[in-house]
Amino acid sequence: MSNEAPAAPEATGIHPARLKRSTIARYAAGSLGTGGFATLPGLVLTYYLTDSLGVAALAAGAVITVAKVWDVVIDPVIGALTDRDLARHGSRRRLMLIGALALPVLFALTFAVPPSLGPVVAGIWVLLAFTLTATAFSLFQVPYIALPAELTPSYDERTRLLTWRVVVLTFAILLFGAGGPALRRVSDDPFVQYLVMGVVCGAVIGIGMLVATAVARRTAPGRTHPDAATDAPAVSGEGAGSVPSPASSASGGTAASASTAGFREHYASGIRALRRSRPFRMLLSTFVLQALATGLMLAGAQYVATWVLHSQAAVELLFIALIAPALLAAPAWGVVARRLGKERTFAIASVVFAVAALSILGMLWAPGDWIYVPVAIAGIAYAGMQSLPMAMLPDVISHDERTEPDVAGGTGRAGSFSGVWTAGETVGFALGATTLTLILAATGYVSSVGGQIVGGQLVEQPDAAITGIVVSFSLVPAVLIGLSLLTLARYPLRRADIESR
């Protein structure tokens, strides 16, 4: 096989097909599920453990961390398995369906803990149920992230596809971030509150995922994805953006190797992708640091609402302030990216977010409703911080396929990248919640069962704990975003690297 990388479609004068609106809509619907799962547990699970089940802050952090560490272990394996499905069956749909069908039941079980069990048993229940829920989510999420690199080879079409995905994602964050906590008001009984929230939200998450599985249909040999529009010439052939057929993938050795690969080989394929691709390492490092920052703020929002703003409803207002501007901002970031490049636009969004987060530190001296202004500015930036790296990931994958054509897996290696990506995202959000619980424990936060400590007295938090809540919601995330800019500055790919040889 020649070591010369094939030319990109744009370089040959052949323009890739423009994606159908129906394809974009179905793919974006998946973010109703991914956004819901990323938002609601991150927002309420730590608080549910500490303030409804009486689990100590450090133990609550351990429960969430163990479940997420399990995700880190299995995500690269799922990535390799979904590559094997693509090689054997021409579709990544099987694992997506399993995850979409299992998640609603497991999600409801996570929030169905009878408080009479006591903190220890309750913590174990949540650990087991949430670990299984996270596994179901990974079965969907890993192949879902791999699809854009196969749906279109176009630099700008990927931006368009991922921009609308983020529009739905931001809507999902608003829906679940505000609607999830609001569902708890159906009853005065904490057990019923969280059970209703778990059942309803789990069902909506599952529906969004099921709609998205339709995009991962079987692809005929030698053709582009069947959902590609026909008003532009179709592009076929390896390196030109087509989805490989089972036969073509097998010719590159994928099917044969996947059929005999064990657990270790599945995991190793993701690690090789990370080692091989410097653009992937830089982009993933940036995204993980930012996931840590946003995960920390997400987990802290309920605590800010309760102990700083002294309003349970404030958590819903915080999400409205965050997401309403983001719904309008996501397409605007796509327009800016087409002019300035994705990496430069990503850096701008990150700086705006960091400045907005840092300004929230003023809540230490003057708590009040002014917090919604910097949160809204952060929401505008957050839309870019989500859409742009996800639009850059398919570029990284296609660049690897062109520059490393002899690597086993050929053009069916996207699952290896998406598996490691999902694992990194999981680590970031998990460490966000863990970091919050460490700060709470260090500052003397008092856990409770249903708002009361042992003996039936209402909880009062020490001043140090209030300070820890504000710092974890502002200063620490701003510092993490600053660190992410250092790795982003080392990201090497530009438009010319994607659209030309």
C-alpha positions as CSV (number, residue, x, y, z in Angstrom):
1,M,0.0,0.0,0.0
2,S,1.3,3.4,-0.9
3,N,2.3,5.7,2.0
4,E,1.0,8.7,0.1
5,A,-2.1,10.2,1.7
6,P,-5.1,10.5,-0.6
7,A,-6.1,14.0,-1.6
8,A,-9.1,15.5,0.2
9,P,-12.2,15.8,-2.0
10,E,-12.0,19.6,-2.1
11,A,-8.4,19.3,-3.4
12,T,-9.5,17.2,-6.3
13,G,-12.2,19.5,-7.4
14,I,-14.9,17.1,-6.3
15,H,-17.3,18.6,-3.8
16,P,-18.8,16.4,-1.1
17,A,-22.6,16.0,-0.9
18,R,-24.5,18.5,1.3
19,L,-26.1,16.8,4.2
20,K,-29.9,16.6,4.2
21,R,-31.8,18.6,6.8
22,S,-33.5,15.4,7.9
23,T,-30.1,13.8,8.6
24,I,-29.0,16.8,10.6
25,A,-32.3,16.8,12.5
26,R,-32.1,13.1,13.4
27,Y,-28.5,13.3,14.4
28,A,-29.1,16.5,16.5
29,A,-32.0,14.7,18.3
30,G,-29.4,12.5,20.0
31,S,-28.2,15.5,21.9
32,L,-31.6,15.6,23.6
33,G,-30.4,12.4,25.3
34,T,-26.7,13.2,25.7
35,G,-27.4,16.7,27.0
36,G,-30.0,15.4,29.4
37,F,-27.7,12.7,30.8
38,A,-24.7,15.1,31.1
39,T,-26.8,17.8,32.7
40,L,-29.2,16.3,35.2
41,P,-26.9,13.9,37.1
42,G,-24.2,16.5,37.1
43,L,-26.6,19.0,38.6
44,V,-28.5,17.0,41.2
45,L,-26.8,13.7,41.9
46,T,-24.2,15.1,44.4
47,Y,-26.8,17.2,46.1
48,Y,-29.2,14.2,46.1
49,L,-26.6,12.2,47.9
50,T,-25.5,14.8,50.5
51,D,-28.8,16.6,51.2
52,S,-31.5,13.9,50.6
53,L,-29.8,10.6,51.5
54,G,-27.4,11.9,54.1
55,V,-24.2,10.6,52.4
56,A,-21.1,12.5,53.5
57,A,-19.6,14.8,50.9
58,L,-16.4,12.8,50.5
59,A,-18.4,9.6,50.2
60,A,-20.7,11.2,47.6
61,G,-17.7,12.2,45.6
62,A,-16.4,8.7,45.8
63,V,-19.6,7.2,44.5
64,I,-19.7,9.4,41.4
65,T,-15.9,9.0,40.8
66,V,-16.0,5.2,40.9
67,A,-18.9,5.1,38.4
68,K,-17.0,7.4,36.1
69,V,-13.8,5.6,36.4
70,W,-15.6,2.5,35.2
71,D,-16.7,4.6,32.2
72,V,-13.1,5.4,31.5
73,V,-12.2,1.7,31.4
74,I,-15.0,0.7,29.1
75,D,-15.3,3.6,26.6
76,P,-12.2,2.7,24.5
77,V,-13.4,-0.9,24.5
78,I,-16.9,0.2,23.2
79,G,-15.1,2.4,20.6
80,A,-13.3,-0.7,19.2
81,L,-16.5,-2.8,19.4
82,T,-18.4,-0.2,17.4
83,D,-15.6,-0.1,14.8
84,R,-16.0,-3.9,14.6
85,D,-19.7,-3.5,14.1
86,L,-19.0,-1.1,11.2
87,A,-16.6,-3.6,9.7
88,R,-18.9,-6.6,10.0
89,H,-22.3,-5.1,9.4
90,G,-21.7,-1.7,7.9
91,S,-23.4,0.1,10.8
92,R,-22.8,1.3,14.3
93,R,-26.4,1.1,15.2
94,R,-26.5,-2.0,17.4
95,L,-24.8,-0.7,20.4
96,M,-26.6,2.6,20.1
97,L,-30.0,0.8,20.3
98,I,-29.0,-1.3,23.3
99,G,-27.9,1.9,25.2
100,A,-31.0,3.9,24.3
101,L,-33.4,1.1,25.4
102,A,-31.6,0.3,28.7
103,L,-30.8,3.8,29.9
104,P,-34.4,5.0,30.9
105,V,-34.9,2.1,33.3
106,L,-31.5,2.4,34.9
107,F,-31.8,6.2,35.2
108,A,-35.0,5.9,37.1
109,L,-33.5,3.3,39.4
110,T,-30.7,5.7,40.3
111,F,-33.2,8.2,41.8
112,A,-35.5,5.5,43.4
113,V,-33.6,5.0,46.7
114,P,-35.8,4.7,49.7
115,P,-34.3,7.1,52.3
116,S,-35.1,4.6,55.1
117,L,-32.2,2.5,53.9
118,G,-29.7,4.7,55.6
119,P,-26.7,6.6,54.0
120,V,-24.4,3.5,53.6
121,V,-26.9,1.3,51.7
122,A,-28.3,4.3,49.8
123,G,-24.8,5.2,48.6
124,I,-24.2,1.6,47.4
125,W,-27.6,1.6,45.6
126,V,-26.7,4.8,43.8
127,L,-23.2,3.6,43.0
128,L,-24.5,0.4,41.3
129,A,-27.4,2.0,39.5
130,F,-25.5,4.9,38.3
131,T,-22.6,2.8,37.1
132,L,-25.0,0.7,35.0
133,T,-26.7,3.8,33.7
134,A,-23.4,5.3,32.7
135,T,-22.5,2.0,30.9
136,A,-25.8,2.2,28.9
137,F,-25.0,5.8,28.0
138,S,-21.5,4.9,26.8
139,L,-23.0,2.3,24.5
140,F,-24.9,5.0,22.7
141,Q,-22.5,8.0,23.1
142,V,-19.3,6.4,21.7
143,P,-20.7,5.4,18.3
144,Y,-22.8,8.6,18.2
145,I,-19.7,10.7,18.4
146,A,-18.0,8.6,15.7
147,L,-20.7,9.3,13.1
148,P,-19.9,12.8,12.0
149,A,-16.5,11.8,10.5
150,E,-18.5,9.2,8.3
151,L,-21.5,11.3,7.5
152,T,-19.5,13.9,5.5
153,P,-15.9,14.6,4.6
154,S,-16.5,18.4,4.3
155,Y,-14.8,20.8,6.8
156,D,-17.8,23.2,6.7
157,E,-20.5,20.5,6.6
158,R,-19.1,19.1,9.8
159,T,-19.3,22.5,11.4
160,R,-22.9,22.8,10.2
161,L,-23.8,19.3,11.5
162,L,-22.3,19.9,14.9
163,T,-23.6,23.4,15.2
164,W,-27.2,22.2,15.1
165,R,-26.3,19.3,17.4
166,V,-25.2,21.9,19.9
167,V,-28.4,23.9,19.4
168,V,-30.3,20.8,20.5
169,L,-27.7,20.2,23.2
170,T,-28.2,23.7,24.7
171,F,-32.0,23.2,24.5
172,A,-31.6,19.9,26.3
173,I,-29.5,21.5,29.0
174,L,-32.2,24.2,29.5
175,L,-35.0,21.6,29.5
176,F,-33.3,19.2,32.0
177,G,-31.5,21.8,34.0
178,A,-34.6,23.8,34.7
179,G,-37.3,21.2,34.1
180,G,-35.7,18.4,36.1
181,P,-35.5,20.3,39.4
182,A,-38.9,21.7,38.7
183,L,-40.4,18.2,38.6
184,R,-39.4,17.7,42.2
185,R,-42.1,20.2,43.2
186,V,-44.8,17.6,42.4
187,S,-44.6,16.4,46.0
188,D,-43.3,17.4,49.4
189,D,-41.9,13.9,49.8
190,P,-38.2,13.8,48.7
191,F,-38.5,10.2,47.6
192,V,-41.4,10.9,45.3
193,Q,-39.7,14.1,44.1
194,Y,-36.7,12.3,42.8
195,L,-38.5,9.3,41.6
196,V,-40.8,11.3,39.3
197,M,-37.8,13.3,38.1
198,G,-35.9,10.1,37.3
199,V,-38.8,8.4,35.5
200,V,-39.8,11.3,33.3
201,C,-36.4,12.5,32.4
202,G,-35.1,9.0,31.8
203,A,-37.9,8.5,29.3
204,V,-37.2,11.8,27.4
205,I,-33.5,10.9,27.3
206,G,-34.2,7.5,25.8
207,I,-36.6,9.0,23.1
208,G,-33.9,11.4,21.9
209,M,-31.4,8.6,21.7
210,L,-33.7,6.3,19.7
211,V,-34.4,9.0,17.1
212,A,-30.6,9.4,16.5
213,T,-30.0,5.7,15.9
214,A,-31.8,6.1,12.6
215,V,-28.8,8.0,11.3
216,A,-26.5,5.0,11.8
217,R,-28.1,2.9,9.0
218,R,-26.3,0.3,7.0
219,T,-24.3,1.8,4.1
220,A,-24.0,0.1,0.8
221,P,-20.5,-0.7,-0.5
222,G,-18.8,2.1,-2.5
223,R,-21.4,4.7,-1.6
224,T,-21.6,7.6,0.8
225,H,-24.0,7.6,3.7
226,P,-27.6,7.0,2.4
227,D,-28.8,10.2,4.1
228,A,-26.5,12.4,2.1
229,A,-28.3,14.8,-0.3
230,T,-28.1,14.1,-4.0
231,D,-27.9,17.7,-5.2
232,A,-24.1,17.4,-5.3
233,P,-21.8,14.7,-6.7
234,A,-21.3,11.8,-4.3
235,V,-17.8,11.1,-3.2
236,S,-16.7,7.5,-3.0
237,G,-13.5,5.7,-2.2
238,E,-11.3,5.4,0.8
239,G,-9.9,8.8,2.0
240,A,-12.8,10.6,0.2
241,G,-15.1,10.5,3.1
242,S,-17.3,7.5,2.3
243,V,-18.3,5.0,4.9
244,P,-16.4,1.8,4.2
245,S,-18.3,-1.3,3.4
246,P,-17.7,-4.5,5.4
247,A,-15.8,-5.9,2.5
248,S,-13.5,-2.9,2.1
249,S,-12.9,-2.7,5.8
250,A,-12.0,-6.4,5.9
251,S,-9.5,-5.9,3.1
252,G,-7.7,-3.5,5.3
253,G,-7.6,-6.2,8.0
254,T,-10.2,-4.6,10.3
255,A,-12.7,-7.5,10.4
256,A,-10.1,-10.2,10.8
257,S,-8.3,-8.4,13.6
258,A,-11.5,-7.4,15.3
259,S,-12.9,-10.9,15.3
260,T,-9.9,-12.2,17.3
261,A,-9.2,-9.1,19.4
262,G,-9.7,-9.5,23.1
263,F,-10.3,-6.9,25.8
264,R,-6.7,-5.8,25.8
265,E,-6.7,-5.2,22.0
266,H,-9.9,-3.2,22.1
267,Y,-8.5,-0.9,24.7
268,A,-5.1,-0.7,23.1
269,S,-6.6,0.6,19.8
270,G,-7.8,3.7,21.5
271,I,-4.5,4.3,23.3
272,R,-2.7,3.9,19.9
273,A,-4.9,6.6,18.5
274,L,-4.1,8.9,21.3
275,R,-0.4,8.3,21.0
276,R,-0.3,8.6,17.2
277,S,-2.2,11.8,16.7
278,R,-0.8,15.0,18.3
279,P,-3.9,17.0,17.2
280,F,-6.1,14.6,19.0
281,R,-4.0,14.8,22.2
282,M,-4.1,18.6,22.2
283,L,-7.8,18.8,21.4
284,L,-8.7,16.2,24.0
285,S,-6.6,17.8,26.7
286,T,-8.3,21.1,26.1
287,F,-11.7,19.5,26.2
288,V,-11.1,17.5,29.3
289,L,-9.9,20.6,31.2
290,Q,-13.0,22.5,30.1
291,A,-15.3,19.6,31.0
292,L,-13.7,19.7,34.5
293,A,-14.5,23.4,34.7
294,T,-18.1,23.1,33.5
295,G,-18.7,19.9,35.4
296,L,-17.6,21.7,38.6
297,M,-20.0,24.6,37.9
298,L,-22.8,22.3,37.0
299,A,-22.4,20.3,40.2
300,G,-22.2,23.5,42.3
301,A,-25.2,25.3,40.8
302,Q,-27.7,23.6,43.3
303,Y,-25.5,24.6,46.2
304,V,-25.2,28.2,45.0
305,A,-29.0,28.4,44.6
306,T,-29.6,26.9,48.1
307,W,-26.9,28.4,50.3
308,V,-25.8,31.6,48.5
309,L,-29.0,32.8,46.8
310,H,-31.3,31.1,49.4
311,S,-33.8,30.0,46.8
312,Q,-34.5,26.5,45.5
313,A,-36.0,28.0,42.3
314,A,-32.8,29.9,41.6
315,V,-31.2,26.8,40.1
316,E,-33.8,26.9,37.4
317,L,-33.2,30.6,36.8
318,L,-29.4,30.0,36.6
319,F,-30.0,27.5,33.8
320,I,-32.4,29.7,31.9
321,A,-29.8,32.5,32.1
322,L,-27.1,30.1,30.9
323,I,-28.9,28.4,28.1
324,A,-31.3,30.9,26.6
325,P,-28.5,33.0,25.2
326,A,-26.6,29.9,24.1
327,L,-29.5,28.8,21.9
328,L,-29.0,31.9,19.8
329,A,-25.3,31.9,20.1
330,A,-24.5,28.4,18.7
331,P,-25.2,29.2,15.0
332,A,-23.4,32.5,15.4
333,W,-20.2,30.7,16.6
334,G,-20.5,28.6,13.5
335,V,-20.5,31.7,11.3
336,V,-17.5,33.1,13.1
337,A,-15.7,29.8,12.7
338,R,-16.1,29.8,9.0
339,R,-14.4,33.2,8.8
340,L,-11.7,32.9,11.5
341,G,-11.2,29.1,11.7
342,K,-12.5,26.7,14.4
343,E,-9.4,26.8,16.6
344,R,-9.3,30.6,16.9
345,T,-13.0,30.9,17.5
346,F,-12.8,28.2,20.1
347,A,-10.1,30.2,21.9
348,I,-12.2,33.4,21.9
349,A,-15.2,31.5,23.4
350,S,-13.0,30.1,26.1
351,V,-11.6,33.5,27.1
352,V,-15.1,35.0,27.3
353,F,-16.2,32.1,29.5
354,A,-13.2,32.4,31.8
355,V,-13.8,36.1,32.4
356,A,-17.5,35.6,33.0
357,A,-16.8,32.8,35.5
358,L,-14.2,34.9,37.4
359,S,-16.5,37.8,37.8
360,I,-19.0,35.6,39.8
361,L,-16.4,35.6,42.6
362,G,-18.0,38.9,43.6
363,M,-20.8,36.8,45.1
364,L,-18.6,36.5,48.2
365,W,-19.1,40.2,49.0
366,A,-22.4,41.1,47.3
367,P,-24.6,38.1,46.7
368,G,-27.6,39.0,44.5
369,D,-29.5,38.6,41.3
370,W,-26.7,40.3,39.3
371,I,-25.2,36.8,39.0
372,Y,-27.5,36.1,36.1
373,V,-25.7,38.6,33.9
374,P,-22.2,36.9,34.0
375,V,-24.0,33.5,33.8
376,A,-25.7,34.6,30.6
377,I,-22.4,35.8,29.1
378,A,-20.9,32.4,30.1
379,G,-23.8,30.7,28.3
380,I,-23.0,32.5,25.1
381,A,-19.4,31.3,25.3
382,Y,-20.4,27.8,26.4
383,A,-22.2,27.3,23.1
384,G,-19.0,27.8,21.2
385,M,-17.0,25.7,23.7
386,Q,-19.3,22.8,23.0
387,S,-19.9,23.0,19.2
388,L,-16.4,23.9,18.1
389,P,-14.4,21.1,19.6
390,M,-17.0,18.6,18.5
391,A,-16.7,20.0,15.0
392,M,-12.9,19.7,15.2
393,L,-12.9,16.1,16.3
394,P,-14.0,14.7,12.9
395,D,-11.3,16.9,11.3
396,V,-8.8,15.2,13.6
397,I,-10.1,11.7,12.6
398,S,-10.1,12.4,8.9
399,H,-6.6,13.9,9.1
400,D,-5.4,10.7,10.8
401,E,-6.9,8.6,8.1
402,R,-5.1,10.5,5.4
403,T,-1.7,10.9,7.1
404,E,-1.7,7.4,8.5
405,P,-3.3,5.2,5.8
406,D,-1.4,2.1,6.7
407,V,-2.7,2.0,10.3
408,A,-5.0,-1.0,10.9
409,G,-8.6,0.0,10.7
410,G,-8.4,2.1,7.6
411,T,-11.3,4.5,7.5
412,G,-13.2,2.6,10.2
413,R,-11.1,3.8,13.1
414,A,-13.4,6.6,14.2
415,G,-14.7,4.5,17.1
416,S,-11.3,4.3,18.6
417,F,-11.1,8.1,18.7
418,S,-14.6,8.6,20.0
419,G,-14.1,5.9,22.7
420,V,-11.1,7.8,24.1
421,W,-12.9,11.1,23.6
422,T,-15.9,10.0,25.6
423,A,-13.6,8.6,28.3
424,G,-11.8,11.9,28.5
425,E,-15.1,13.8,28.7
426,T,-16.3,11.4,31.4
427,V,-13.1,12.0,33.4
428,G,-13.5,15.8,33.2
429,F,-17.1,15.8,34.4
430,A,-16.4,13.2,37.1
431,L,-13.5,15.1,38.4
432,G,-15.7,18.2,38.4
433,A,-18.1,16.6,40.9
434,T,-15.2,15.1,42.8
435,T,-13.4,18.4,43.1
436,L,-16.6,20.0,44.4
437,T,-17.0,17.4,47.1
438,L,-13.3,17.8,48.1
439,I,-13.8,21.6,48.5
440,L,-17.1,21.0,50.4
441,A,-15.4,18.6,52.8
442,A,-12.4,20.8,53.3
443,T,-14.6,23.8,54.1
444,G,-16.8,21.9,56.6
445,Y,-20.0,21.4,54.6
446,V,-22.7,19.7,56.7
447,S,-24.7,16.8,54.9
448,S,-28.3,16.1,55.8
449,V,-31.3,13.8,55.2
450,G,-34.2,15.7,53.7
451,G,-32.8,19.1,54.8
452,Q,-32.3,18.1,58.4
453,I,-29.2,16.8,60.4
454,V,-29.4,14.0,62.9
455,G,-31.8,15.0,65.7
456,G,-34.3,16.8,63.4
457,Q,-32.6,20.2,63.4
458,L,-32.4,22.2,60.2
459,V,-28.9,22.5,58.7
460,E,-26.9,25.7,58.9
461,Q,-23.7,25.9,56.9
462,P,-20.5,27.5,58.2
463,D,-19.2,30.7,56.5
464,A,-16.2,28.7,55.2
465,A,-18.5,26.3,53.3
466,I,-20.3,29.2,51.7
467,T,-17.0,30.5,50.5
468,G,-16.0,27.1,49.2
469,I,-19.3,27.0,47.2
470,V,-18.7,30.4,45.5
471,V,-15.0,29.7,44.8
472,S,-15.8,26.3,43.2
473,F,-18.4,28.0,41.0
474,S,-16.1,30.9,39.8
475,L,-12.4,31.1,40.6
476,V,-11.5,27.4,40.1
477,P,-13.4,27.0,36.8
478,A,-11.8,30.2,35.5
479,V,-8.3,28.9,36.3
480,L,-9.1,25.6,34.6
481,I,-10.2,27.4,31.4
482,G,-7.0,29.4,31.5
483,L,-5.0,26.1,31.6
484,S,-7.0,24.7,28.7
485,L,-5.9,27.7,26.5
486,L,-2.3,26.5,26.8
487,T,-3.1,23.1,25.2
488,L,-5.4,24.7,22.6
489,A,-2.5,26.9,21.5
490,R,-0.6,23.8,20.6
491,Y,-3.4,22.4,18.4
492,P,-1.8,22.2,14.9
493,L,-4.6,21.7,12.4
494,R,-6.0,24.5,10.2
495,R,-8.5,24.6,7.4
496,A,-5.8,24.0,4.8
497,D,-4.7,20.8,6.6
498,I,-8.3,19.4,6.2
499,E,-9.1,20.6,2.8
500,S,-5.8,19.9,1.0
501,R,-3.2,17.2,1.1
